[in-house]
Amino acid sequence: MAKGLFAVIILWGLSASAKPLPLDKIKMPPGFKISVFAKVPGARSLAVTPSGVVFVGTRGGVIGEHNVYRIKDGKVDVLSKDFKAPNGVAFKDGKLYVADIAQVTVLTDPENKSGKDLKPQTLPQKFPSDTHHGWKFIRFGPDGKLYIPVGANCNVCDPGTEYARIFRIDVNGTSKEEIAQGVRNTVGFDFSPITKELWFTDNGRDWLGEDSPPDEVNRLAKVGQNFGFPYCHGKNTQDPDFTQKKCAEFTPPEIELRAHVAALGMRFYTGKQFPAEYENQIILAEHGSWNRVKPQGYRLTMVKMKDGKATEAVSFAEGWLQDDDAWGRPVDVEIYKDGSLLVSDDKAGVVYQISYSPPKK
C-alpha cells in the first residue's frame, strides 16, 4: 500500500472515531441507557472473562483491521495481530481461542501478558479457506467442547459435505464432529441456560425479494438435524432453484425474523441487572440489510421465551438506522460481569454498554 493512501486511511479512522455518536437516537424500554464502553475499530465478536476483561475480534475492513483487541481496566490495546479475519473469540480456563478463516489459535494467559508472551498454538483441526461466509463465531458448550460453524461458500448452492454446517471439536485432541447441517451462515449462537440446547441465528439467502426469505433463530434438539439449506428457508419457503426436497423434510426454525436483517450475535440474558422479565430471554444483534431497497435491521431484537419455546421477536434497541441511513451496525452481544449488556458495532468502531436502573417515579 502506498504511504499516502495508508495515511489517508489512518486519518479517516481517527476522524470517524473522534466524531460523537448520536446515542440519543437509540430508543429502548424505560430504565435502559446506552454509553460507549470502548472504542475498538471494526469490533465484532465479544468474549468476557469472569474478572471483566473483554476480548474483541475483527473481520478486516477499510482500515485494515486484522487484530484481536483486549479491553482491560478501561484501556484498549492490541492483544495480537496479523490474523486474516479473527472474527471469533472464546475464553476458557485462562486461554483465549481465536477463530480465523481456516483454523483456531490458542493464546495463553491473555488477561495479563503482552502479545509477545502469548505462546500462540494452532489447533490441529482444519476448516475450509473460503472467505465467502468464511468468518467464524465460536463458543464453548456445556460439554466443554468448542462449537464452530462453516458457512455456505455461496449465496445459494449445493454446499457439498464441508459447508453449511456446525461442528464441535475437542480442544485437547483432534476430534471434529459434525452436529448440524443445512445451516447457511450462522455468526451467533448460545446455549439455553435451562435445557443446555444450542440455539443459533441463521442468515437467509439473497435475491428472493424484499421480504423473502426470513432470517432464522434455530434450536438443535439432537445431533445431526438438517435445517434445510439450500432447499428450504424459514419454515416453508421453498427455494426455486432447489426443489428436489421439500420443507417438511427438514427441521424448521423456532422463530422467523424479518428478511435480510442479518441476525448475528445472540445471547440468553442470564445477568441480574435487568428486570425479571428479561431473565433467560434471547437478545440478538441485527447487523442490517445490504440488498434491500428500504433498509431494515440495524437494531437489537429480543426473542421472548416461554416454557422453552420462542413466542415472538420484538425490538429491544433501535435507532442506528435514521432516514434509511445507518450510522452503526450491531454485531454481537455479551453479558458483562455487572449484568449489563455489551454490544459491538463494526461500523461505528465501538463497544457499547447497555445498563438498567429503575425509572424514577
VOLUM-221707 format. One record per residue (C-alpha): residue in one letter; residue number from 1; x, y, z. Coordinates in steps of 0.001 Angstrom, whole numbers. Example, Ala and Ser with C-alpha at 12.3 -4.5 7.8 and 13.67 -1.06 7.14 Angstrom:
2
  code  pos        X        Y        Z
     A    1    12300    -4500     7800
     S    2    13670    -1060     7140
This chain:
361
  code  pos        X        Y        Z
     M    1        0        0        0
     A    2     1273     3470     -860
     K    3     2280     5564     2163
     G    4      -58     8363     1161
     L    5    -3043     6040      937
     F    6    -2115     4443     4249
     A    7    -2041     7882     5869
     V    8    -5443     8755     4426
     I    9    -6918     5524     5812
     I   10    -5444     6148     9257
     L   11    -6729     9730     9274
     W   12   -10156     8511     8134
     G   13   -10230     6067    11033
     L   14    -9204     8745    13519
     S   15   -11745    11256    12280
     A   16   -14502     8624    12255
     S   17   -13744     7553    15812
     A   18   -13497    11159    17015
     K   19   -16959    12112    15747
     P   20   -19558    11981    18545
     L   21   -22074     9195    18145
     P   22   -25777    10117    18280
     L   23   -26570     7792    21181
     D   24   -29662     9859    21962
     K   25   -31198     8340    18828
     I   26   -31198     4846    20374
     K   27   -34645     4005    21708
     M   28   -35025     1363    24426
     P   29   -37575      459    27093
     P   30   -37765     2777    30129
     G   31   -34872     2478    32553
     F   32   -32271     1415    29984
     K   33   -29393     3632    28895
     I   34   -26558     3174    26416
     S   35   -22997     4505    26539
     V   36   -19685     3857    24806
     F   37   -17747     1235    26741
     A   38   -14672     1407    24493
     K   39   -13578     2465    21009
     V   40   -12481     -607    19052
     P   41   -12012     -370    15263
     G   42   -14050    -2981    13429
     A   43   -15437    -4516    16649
     R   44   -17062    -7902    16006
     S   45   -17340   -10924    18333
     L   46   -17007   -10488    22090
     A   47   -15699   -12663    24911
     V   48   -15723   -11660    28578
     T   49   -13690   -13239    31375
     P   50   -15035   -13641    34932
     S   51   -12730   -10804    36031
     G   52   -14202    -8440    33428
     V   53   -11506    -8415    30742
     V   54   -13132    -8147    27322
     F   55   -11692    -9553    24093
     V   56   -12887    -8289    20720
     G   57   -12443    -9978    17345
     T   58   -12422    -8210    13968
     R   59   -13089    -9211    10366
     G   60   -10939    -6868     8288
     G   61   -12214    -3736     6561
     V   62   -11369     -342     5164
     I   63    -8806      437     7844
     G   64    -7082    -2921     7558
     E   65    -8231    -4375    10854
     H   66    -6991    -7915    11398
     N   67    -6390    -7607    15116
     V   68    -7694    -9094    18340
     Y   69    -8226    -6412    20964
     R   70    -8240    -6513    24745
     I   71   -10201    -4120    26956
     K   72    -8788    -4147    30463
     D   73    -9180    -1599    33265
     G   74   -10735      844    30817
     K   75    -7848      647    28346
     V   76    -7846     -839    24851
     D   77    -4773    -2496    23391
     V   78    -3954    -4831    20530
     L   79    -3556    -8257    22046
     S   80    -2491    -9972    18840
     K   81    -2399    -9108    15145
     D   82    -1669   -10412    11647
     F   83    -4666   -12740    11517
     K   84    -6642   -12909     8316
     A   85   -10132   -12493     9775
     P   86   -10150   -13206    13533
     N   87   -13889   -12769    13944
     G   88   -14454   -15450    16579
     V   89   -13157   -15253    20152
     A   90   -13912   -17510    23130
     F   91   -12354   -17655    26598
     K   92   -11961   -20785    28718
     D   93    -9687   -21890    31556
     G   94    -7410   -18867    31257
     K   95    -6908   -19174    27488
     L   96    -8292   -17245    24536
     Y   97    -9367   -19153    21431
     V   98    -9326   -17138    18207
     A   99   -11092   -18440    15083
     D  100    -9635   -17338    11784
     I  101   -10948   -18488     8405
     A  102    -9409   -21967     8351
     Q  103    -8056   -22581    11839
     V  104    -8278   -21848    15549
     T  105    -5361   -20386    17502
     V  106    -4964   -20612    21274
     L  107    -3369   -17729    23196
     T  108    -2030   -18417    26686
     D  109    -2831   -16144    29651
     P  110    -4266   -13299    27536
     E  111    -5623   -11391    30532
     N  112    -2228   -10448    31867
     K  113      578   -10922    29375
     S  114     1670    -8861    26403
     G  115     1375   -10088    22831
     K  116     4949   -11348    22877
     D  117     4232   -13820    25680
     L  118     1007   -15387    24444
     K  119     2643   -18594    23140
     P  120      181   -18980    20244
     Q  121     -609   -22542    19238
     T  122    -2756   -23679    16326
     L  123    -5229   -26458    16959
     P  124    -4892   -29472    14635
     Q  125    -8449   -29309    13259
     K  126    -8695   -27527     9911
     F  127   -11558   -25829     8094
     P  128   -12112   -24574     4514
     S  129   -10154   -21475     3496
     D  130   -13015   -19864     1512
     T  131   -13607   -16271     2522
     H  132   -17252   -16229     1350
     H  133   -19100   -16698     4676
     G  134   -15759   -17902     5979
     W  135   -15522   -15770     9122
     K  136   -16351   -17695    12271
     F  137   -18257   -17238    15511
     I  138   -17166   -19684    18211
     R  139   -18420   -20582    21655
     F  140   -17792   -23277    24241
     G  141   -20689   -25559    25052
     P  142   -21733   -27065    28386
     D  143   -19872   -30212    27299
     G  144   -16557   -28310    27273
     K  145   -16226   -28585    23504
     L  146   -15720   -25680    21109
     Y  147   -18548   -25137    18611
     I  148   -17531   -23825    15181
     P  149   -19679   -23134    12081
     V  150   -18677   -23305     8424
     G  151   -20907   -21101     6278
     A  152   -22020   -21886     2735
     N  153   -19414   -20661      244
     C  154   -22121   -19131    -1953
     N  155   -25424   -17290    -1850
     V  156   -27344   -20464    -2630
     C  157   -25859   -23726    -3929
     D  158   -25376   -27392    -3122
     P  159   -22797   -26949     -341
     G  160   -21306   -30431     -536
     T  161   -20040   -32078     2632
     E  162   -17846   -29347     4145
     Y  163   -20051   -26265     4159
     A  164   -23323   -25020     5686
     R  165   -22638   -26976     8855
     I  166   -21851   -26640    12535
     F  167   -19039   -28659    14087
     R  168   -17672   -29161    17568
     I  169   -14119   -30018    18438
     D  170   -12175   -31244    21436
     V  171    -9543   -28601    22118
     N  172    -7327   -31187    23842
     G  173    -7236   -33603    20928
     T  174    -8038   -33970    17254
     S  175   -11755   -34840    17261
     K  176   -14047   -32923    14916
     E  177   -17724   -33829    14901
     E  178   -20450   -32541    12616
     I  179   -23549   -31770    14669
     A  180   -25843   -29897    12236
     Q  181   -26210   -29313     8515
     G  182   -28360   -27189     6232
     V  183   -27198   -24035     8063
     R  184   -26462   -21308     5516
     N  185   -24469   -18906     7685
     T  186   -24639   -18654    11446
     V  187   -22500   -15975    13092
     G  188   -24001   -16196    16556
     F  189   -25219   -18824    18983
     D  190   -25663   -19660    22634
     F  191   -26809   -22498    24862
     S  192   -30084   -22435    26738
     P  193   -29407   -21941    30454
     I  194   -32353   -24276    31136
     T  195   -32080   -27144    28623
     K  196   -28415   -26646    27560
     E  197   -29505   -26961    23919
     L  198   -27759   -24990    21171
     W  199   -29730   -22063    19717
     F  200   -28369   -20128    16740
     T  201   -29167   -17389    14255
     D  202   -29016   -18075    10532
     N  203   -28932   -15621     7621
     G  204   -31376   -16259     4783
     R  205   -30310   -16269     1147
     D  206   -30312   -13158    -1047
     W  207   -32338   -12224    -4134
     L  208   -35712   -13771    -3358
     G  209   -37376   -10387    -2919
     E  210   -37632    -7548     -422
     D  211   -39388    -9640     2218
     S  212   -38237   -13165     1485
     P  213   -36805   -15317     2844
     P  214   -36771   -14671     6598
     D  215   -33716   -14863     8803
     E  216   -33995   -17540    11464
     V  217   -33467   -18475    15097
     N  218   -32978   -22237    15349
     R  219   -32689   -24861    18083
     L  220   -30606   -28013    17871
     A  221   -32614   -30644    19736
     K  222   -30372   -33538    18683
     V  223   -27123   -34065    16836
     G  224   -27492   -34482    13094
     Q  225   -30521   -32319    12408
     N  226   -30787   -30680     8979
     F  227   -32149   -27128     8858
     G  228   -32964   -27050     5166
     F  229   -30391   -25062     3205
     P  230   -30418   -24848      194
     Y  231   -33860   -26416     -301
     C  232   -35942   -24608     2276
     H  233   -35705   -21215     4002
     G  234   -37602   -20260     7117
     K  235   -40489   -22557     7938
     N  236   -41924   -23094     4472
     T  237   -40184   -21003     1790
     Q  238   -39173   -23448     -937
     D  239   -36091   -22404    -2892
     P  240   -36978   -22026    -6605
     D  241   -33611   -23419    -7695
     F  242   -33573   -26420    -5342
     T  243   -36892   -28245    -5373
     Q  244   -35754   -31857    -5012
     K  245   -36565   -31851    -1294
     K  246   -39490   -30216      495
     C  247   -39632   -28138     3671
     A  248   -41442   -30901     5552
     E  249   -38249   -32986     5395
     F  250   -36231   -30528     7496
     T  251   -36127   -29035    10985
     P  252   -37948   -25672    10915
     P  253   -36697   -22613    12808
     E  254   -38056   -21838    16253
     I  255   -38987   -18396    15022
     E  256   -38697   -16402    11809
     L  257   -37137   -12945    11793
     R  258   -37610   -10257     9166
     A  259   -35955   -10758     5788
     H  260   -32367    -9627     5242
     V  261   -31827    -8223     8744
     A  262   -28567   -10217     9009
     A  263   -29093   -11597    12509
     L  264   -25652   -12229    14032
     G  265   -24615   -12490    17690
     M  266   -27142   -13695    20278
     R  267   -27177   -14500    23992
     F  268   -29637   -15721    26552
     Y  269   -29723   -12976    29153
     T  270   -28508   -14558    32402
     G  271   -27398   -11397    34184
     K  272   -29044    -9985    37306
     Q  273   -29176    -6258    36436
     F  274   -32160    -6197    34045
     P  275   -35766    -6611    35223
     A  276   -37039   -10143    35896
     E  277   -38948   -10345    32619
     Y  278   -35627   -10350    30723
     E  279   -34278   -13430    32501
     N  280   -33358   -16211    30057
     Q  281   -34725   -14246    27088
     I  282   -32708   -14077    23849
     I  283   -31184   -10762    22821
     L  284   -29673   -10717    19331
     A  285   -27955    -8234    17045
     E  286   -29387    -7435    13631
     H  287   -26446    -6192    11569
     G  288   -28791    -4817     8912
     S  289   -29697    -5377     5274
     W  290   -27395    -4536     2387
     N  291   -29530    -5685     -579
     R  292   -32941    -4312      317
     V  293   -34325    -1149    -1302
     K  294   -35604       68     2062
     P  295   -33058     -994     4693
     Q  296   -34109    -2834     7820
     G  297   -32371    -4386    10777
     Y  298   -29674    -2262    12431
     R  299   -31105    -2961    15869
     L  300   -31179    -5301    18855
     T  301   -34078    -7723    18954
     M  302   -35434    -9667    21903
     V  303   -36868   -13107    21256
     K  304   -39365   -13797    24002
     M  305   -39202   -17249    25534
     K  306   -41908   -19161    27404
     D  307   -41656   -22760    28583
     G  308   -38553   -23282    26455
     K  309   -40192   -22031    23260
     A  310   -39741   -18816    21284
     T  311   -43008   -16901    21128
     E  312   -42259   -13617    19355
     A  313   -39456   -11276    18276
     V  314   -39694    -7619    19316
     S  315   -37408    -4598    19126
     F  316   -35224    -4033    22179
     A  317   -32969    -1201    20999
     E  318   -33151      680    17705
     G  319   -32013     3963    16201
     W  320   -28805     3053    14401
     L  321   -30847     3486    11204
     Q  322   -32038     7047    10564
     D  323   -33932     8018     7398
     D  324   -32691     4844     5682
     D  325   -29092     5722     6534
     A  326   -27201     3626     9107
     W  327   -24596     5213    11366
     G  328   -23973     1964    13241
     R  329   -24331    -1800    12802
     P  330   -24648    -4052    15880
     V  331   -22715    -7319    15583
     D  332   -22523    -9209    18866
     V  333   -23893    -9046    22386
     E  334   -22327   -10316    25596
     I  335   -23188   -10092    29282
     Y  336   -20714    -8111    31367
     K  337   -19740    -9015    34921
     D  338   -22161    -6474    36428
     G  339   -25119    -7796    34427
     S  340   -25081    -5008    31852
     L  341   -25040    -5842    28143
     L  342   -22051    -5193    25883
     V  343   -22768    -4649    22179
     S  344   -20156    -4471    19430
     D  345   -20533    -2246    16361
     D  346   -18141    -2725    13435
     K  347   -19359      351    11544
     A  348   -19109     2877    14379
     G  349   -15999     1115    15714
     V  350   -17112      843    19324
     V  351   -18356    -1465    22034
     Y  352   -21447     -101    23774
     Q  353   -22669     -816    27290
     I  354   -26401    -1039    27937
     S  355   -27313     -794    31598
     Y  356   -30528     -603    33571
     S  357   -31734     1276    36628
     P  358   -35380     1602    37672
     P  359   -37012     4767    36327
     K  360   -37630     7474    38878
     K  361   -41253     7749    39898
